Amino acid sequence: MFIHQKAVEKSIRNISLDIENPRLIGFKKRDIFKTQADLVRILVGHYDVLDICKSILRNGFHPDEILITIPKGEFGLSSIVVEGNRRLCACKVLMNPDLLKGSTSYATARKFKKDPNYDVIVKSIARLNVVELPSRMAAASYLASKHTKSPIKSWSVYTQGAYYMSIKNDAHIRTLSDLREFLNGQVDLQGIKRVVLFYQMSEFIMNMPCWDETERQFLLDNIDSLKVEAITRLLGKKEFRKTVGTIKLDETGSLIATGFKKSNLNAVIEKLARDSHFAQSENGDFVLSTRQEDTPRILRYIESLCSLCSLSPDSDGIPDDKDIVLVGDHSKKEKNNATKSDAVPKVRKQRTIYNRLLDENVIRPNSIPKLDEMVDEACRTNINAQKYSSVLLARAIIEITIKVIIKRNGLESDIKRIHQNKAWDFDTMLKYTNENIKKMSSDESVHKAIKSAITSLLTLSKDVMNLTNHNEIHALTLQEALHIKGIVQTFANAFFETLSTE
């Protein structure tokens, strides 16, 4: 998984389910859940969690099924699971079936307590193995690879598209091509476009005002199995594009319609959605279905759509209207009025912050010229292209920062007294800082952040940062480099402002 990152045990009570779980994006957008208990109910109701409960009771929780977590909140001591939400949810249900009280699954959950293995199993899952990463982005390419193309239970097409767009937005990535590069080439570009188109079209359909309460609930209940593929395949037909209009993704992943007046567009999409989800033909299939794609029938169906647009099938052209942004960055509605020079600098600045070893806006520690120059170099270093240089530079910045902080807080003689000739060893300084952080800063949030970062360095990243200790087959991964990036940024946020004013 993540080379050289060791798993540690953590109490299940200190691990939260993820409100940003890609499986739950559609529910979150519609404000369906508020609490952890709500998340449990949704996961149980839609994602086979009770089957996992039964498997754990029968076979136990396999110790190699490691959860991937990130710190909870900015400086929290608890963790949020970003990989393993269904397994964690199953464990929480086994430990406390009353989480499902009032739901249709409660009766089944209560029976778990009668299983002969119950007491032993509950004791065994009180603490679970986790690998904690510094941020959601550090796990991005691994999660994309695992849940979008591997035999391990894949996310639905809707969820895959939602996940790609959430990464794109969180990392300030401009285009889908850039997103593929960001994910280290784990998924091909056409695969990304396919699932993003499915997701964006699903979102537009579910948000349309035409549905009554029953219809809207049906769409939400079936969010992971919407019949949008029948629609997207129709959109790809040249006959549809020629006589009705074009609906496609632009390079940023926004859903764009061309050749429509807005009222006509809504009427067309409503008909496509109703015919693929609600309206059935005489043979029992839906009017619009991937199972009924014979050419004559499709052409007749496209003719019926033309009437909604006041067009005839033999029309010489389609209305020459501006692009309509259906789902995406609505500021792009005015993109035709913006010059290329207006748009590019802002996008590049956003991406620079993520691609560099340090945020370019970080406060410089200008009272230490050597460290100040290193920080300046870190703000220019592209971590994607220069992983090894980034990790070496990160270690040097952390090491010098700790040494300066120890000296400026009058603790130099103390660390030398305790550790003598090993006082300035990297591990020694880390452990000493961890034990004496309250003497180095009065900010409690800094205490928590630095303790968390040092724990990660000592338990997960020690081998990663000491490149000379790698064996001959250990090639540094982007995930490992991004993990170190998060740690060096934590030290910068905690100490550089102090160093800049002294």
N, C-alpha and C positions, 0 to 999 in steps of 0.2 A: 504494500500500500504506500505509506510514506516511509522511505528508506531511513533507517536509523532513528526513527521517532518512536520512543518506547511508550507502551501503554501503562497507565497507572489506574489503580482502583479508585472509584469515587462512589459515594453513597447515592443511591437512586433518588433520595429525597433532595439532593443538591443538583439534580439535572432536570432542567425544564424542557418541555416540548417546545418546538420552534413555531412561533406564530408566522414566521416567514417561510415555512415549509412550502416548497413549490407545489405540492399536492393540494395545498389549501388556498392558493392564490385566488381562485374564483370565489371561494367562500369569503375570504377576507375583503375582496373588492365590494362585496354586497353586505358587509358588516354583520355576518352571521354569527361570529363568535366574539366573546369578551374575555373569557377566563380559560385557565388550563383545563378545567372540567369540560368546558365547551369543546376544546380541541380533542379531548379524549372521546367525546360522544361522536364527533364528526369522523374521526379516524376509525372508530369501531363501526359506525354506520355505513361507511363507504369503502373501507380498504382492508377488509378481511382480518382485522386485528384479533377477533375471537379465534380464528383458525390458528394464529400464531400462539395464542394462550394455550390452546389444546396441545400444540406441538411441544411447547416448553414443559407442560405437565407430563407429557409422555416421554420426551427425550432429554429434558433439561435445557438450560441456556448454554449453548456451546461457548467455551471460553475464548475461541478464536473469532467470535462475532463481536468485533470491537466497535464501539460507538465513536463517532468523531464529533467533538464539541468545540465551542468557542466560549470565551468568557461572557457571562451574562451582564449586560449593561457595559458602561465604559470601563468601570473599575471593579465590577462585582466579583465576589469570590465564588458564586455559583456558576453553573455552566448551562448553555443551551445546546441541545443536540442538533447538529446539522445533517448527520447521516445516521440513520437508525431510529427514526421517529416511530415507526410502526412497532419495532421490537421494544423500544422503551415504553410505548403506550401499553403494550401487552403486559409488560412487567408491572406497570402501575395498576392496571386492572386486576391482575392476580393478587397484588398486595392489598388492594382496596376495591373490591367489587362494587361498593356503594357509590363509587364515582359514576356509575351508570344508573343510579336509582332514578326511577321515573321514565326511563327509556325502554324501548321494546327489547333491548338486549340484557336488561337487568336480570331476568329469570335465569338466562343461560349463565351469566357471570356468577350468580350466587351458587350455582351447582359446582363451580370449581372448588369450593371449600370442602366438598365431600370427596374429592379425589384422594385416593390413598397416598399419592405423592405430594399433596399440597404443602404440608408443613415443611418438608425437606426442600421443596422447590422455592418456596417463599424465602426461606433462610438463605438459599444460594444466590438469589437475585437481589439481595439487599444492597450489595455493592457490585458494580459492573466495571469492566475494563473500558477505559476511554483513552483516546489520543486527543489532546486539546491543542488546537491551532489558534493563532492570534486573531484571526478574522475570517469572515465568511468567504472573502475572496481567495484566501489561501487554499481553500478546498475546491475551488470552482471547476478546474479541469478534470479533477478526479471524479466529482459527482456527475459532471456532464457525460464523461465516458461511461461510468457505471450504469446510469439510469436511462441513457438514450440509445445504447447499442449493445450492451452486454447481456448474457443470458440471465443474470440476476434480475429479479422482477423490475421490469422497465416501468418508468412513469408513463402515463397516458400521453397521447400526442398533444393534447391540450396542455398538460403539465410541462412537457418538454419545452413547448413554445414559450410558456409563461416563464420558465426558468431562464431560458436564454435571454429574454427581454429584461428580466430583473437583473441579470449580470451586466448586460449592456448599459442599463441605466445607472446601476450602483457604481460601476467603474468608469462612467462617463466615456463610453466607447461610442464612436460615431456611426460606423457602418457594420453590417453583418459580416463583411470580409474581415474587418478589424477584430470582430468578436471571435471569429474562427482562429485568427492568429493568437489572440489573447488566451484561448483555450488550448494553446500548444498543439494545434492541428489534430485534436482528439476526435473531432467530428467534421465530416466534409461539409462544404458550404451549401450544396444543394439540399442536404439533410436538414441543415439549420433553417433554410428558407421554407422548406416544406412544412415543418412543424410550427414555425412562426406564423405563416400564412393561416394555418388551421386555427391557431390560438387567437390571432387578431380578428379573423372572421367570426369565431365563436363569441368573442367579447362584444363585437358590434351587434350580433344577433340578439344576445341576451339582454343588451341594454336598450333595445328598440322599445318605443312606447306602445306598440300595437298589441302586446300580450295581455290577456286577462290574468287574474291571480293564479288560476289553475295551470294555465300554460306556462307562466313564468316559473312556477314551482317545479313543473315537469322538467323544464330546461335545466334548472339548477340541480335537481336530483340526478340528472344524467349528464352532468358537466364533463365527465371523463369519457363519455361514449356518445357525444353528439354526432349526428350524421353529416358533419360538415365536409367530409371528403367528397361526397356526391356533388356538393356545391362547388368546391374548389376545382374539381375535374371539369365541371361544366364551364367554369370561368376560363379554363385553359383552352377551350375549343376555339379555333379560328373563326368559326361561324358566329359564335357568341360575340367575340371581340369586334367582328366586322359589322354586325347588324344591331347589336344591343349596346355594347360599351366595354370598357376595359376596367377590371378591378384586379389590382396586383399590389405587391409590396414594392416600395422604393428601396434604395440602397440602405436606408437607415432602419428598415423593418416596419415603417409606417404603412398602413393600408390605404392605398390611394385609388380613387375612381376617376376615370377620364371619359368624357363623352356623354355625361349625364347632366340633366337638371336635377337638383337635389330631391324634389318631390317624386320624380320618376324613379330615381335611384332607390329611395326607400321602398317604393311599391314593388320594384323588382326583387330586392333582397327579402322583403317580407314573403313574397310568393315562393321564392326558393326555399326559405326556411320552413314555411308551412307545408310545402309539398314534400320536403325531406323528413319532417318530424311528425306531422299530424294528418295530412291528407293521404288516404290510401286508394289505390286503384282497384278494379274489379277482381284481380287475381290475389289481392291481399297485400301486395307489396306497396311501399310508399310511391307516390307519383314520381318523385325524383329519387332515384336509387342507383348505386353503382352496379346493381344487378340488371339494369334495364338500359344498357347503353348502345343498343343497335342504332345505326346511323339514321335511318328514316324517322324513328321515334324521337330522337334527339332534335332533329331538324324541325319536326312539327312542334316540339316543346319550345324551341327558340322562337318560332313564329308567334306562339302565344305570348311570349315575353315582349315581343316587338310592339304589340298593341298597347302595353302598359307605358311604352315610351313614345307613343304616337309615331312609330316608325313602321315601315314595311320591310319585308325581308330583302327586297331588291333595291333598297335605298342606296344611293351613291355614296353616302357618308354618314357620319354621326355628328351630333352637335359639337361645335368647337368651343366647349366651355372650359373654364380653368379646372385644374385638378381639385378634387374634393378629398380632404383628409378624413377618412372614416375613423381610424384608430391610430394614435401616435402622437407626435409632437405637433400640437395644433398651431404652433407658431409657424410651421412650414406652409400654412395656407398662403402666406405672403412670400414664399420663397422666390417666386418669379420676379418680385420687386427688389430682391436683395442681390447685391453683387457678390461675386466669389470672394473678393478681398474682404467684404464685410463679415462673411460667415466663417472663413477658415481660421483666423487667429483665435477666436474664442474656443473652437473645438480643440485645437492643438494644445491650448493652455490646460483645458480640462484633462486631456489624456496624459499630459506631461506629469501631472501630480501623481497619477497612479504608476506610470512606467518607471519613474525615477526611484532610486534607493531612498531618498528623503524628499518630503514635500518641499517644493521650491519656495514656499512661503514660510518655512520654519525660521524661527528667530536664530540669528547667528551668534555663537559664543565669542564675540569679538575681543574679549579680554585675554583669550588664549590664541594667538595667531596660528599656531600649528593646527589646533582643532578647528578653528574657523575655516582654514583652507581645506581641510578634509571634508567638512560639512558642505562647502561650496562645490567640491568635486562630487560628493554624494548626490547633490541636487542636479548634477549633469549626467550622472551614470545611469544608463538604461539597464534596469535589472533584468529585463527579458533577454537582452542581447549579451550581457556581461555578468552572468551569474557568479562566476568564481571571483571576479574582481569585486563584485558587490558584497559578497560574504566576507572577504578579507578586509575590505574597507569598513564594513559594519562592525566587525570585531574590534578593529583598531579604535573606532570612534567610541564604542562602549567602554573599552578598556581605559582610554585616556580620560573620558568623562568621569568614570568612577574614581580614578586616582586623584583627579583634581578636586572632586567633591569631598573626598576623604580629607585631603590636605586643608582645604578652605574651611572645613568645619572643626579644625584643630584635633583631628583624630589620627594623625600620622604616627605619633609616638605610641598611641594605644595599639594600633594594628601591628606595629613593629614589635612591641612588647609581647603580644600574644603569639604572633606567627613568625617572628624573627626573620631569618633569611628568605622565607617564603611569603613575606608580607605582600609583595607586589605581583605574585602569581595571579593569573586571571581567576582561577577557581577560588582562591583565597579571598580576593577582593569581592567577588560575587557573594560568597557566604557571609563575609563581614558586613557588607552593605545590607544584606537581607536581615541580619540580626540587629543592625544599628540604624536602620533607615529613619527612625523617629528623631535621631540626633542630627540628621542631615536635612530634614525638611519638616516643617510644621503643618503641611497640608496632608490631611488624612487620605484624600483621594490619590495623592502621589504615593503614600505608603502602600496602598493596595495595588496600584498599578505596577510599581517597581517590584514588589514581592512576587506578583504573578509572573512578570517578565523574567525575573531571576530564577524562579522555580522552573519555568519553561527552559531556560538556558541550561540549567543543571541537570534536568531530567530528560529533555527531548533533543536539545540542540548542541550539546557539548561536542559530539563527534562531527556534526555538520560544520561547525565553525572552525574546527581544527582540521583543515584540509590535508595537512601532511600526515594525519593518522588514518586517512581513508585507505581501504585496501584497493587493489588494482581494478576491481570491478565496480567500485562505487562511483558512479557518475552523478554529480550534483544535479538535482532536479529543480525545476522552476518552483514547485511547491515548497521545497526546502528554502530556496532563496527568498520567496515571498514571506515565509514564516519569520526569517531573520529580519526582513524589512520591517515587519510589524513590531518586532522587539526594539530595534534601534530607534524607530519612531517614538516608541514609548519613553525611552531614555531622553530623547530630544525634547519631547513635550514636558517631561518632568523637571529637567535641569537646565536647559539652554537659556531660558529667560533669566534665571538666577546668574548664570555665568556671564550673560551679556551686560549686566548692570554693575558688575564688580570691577 
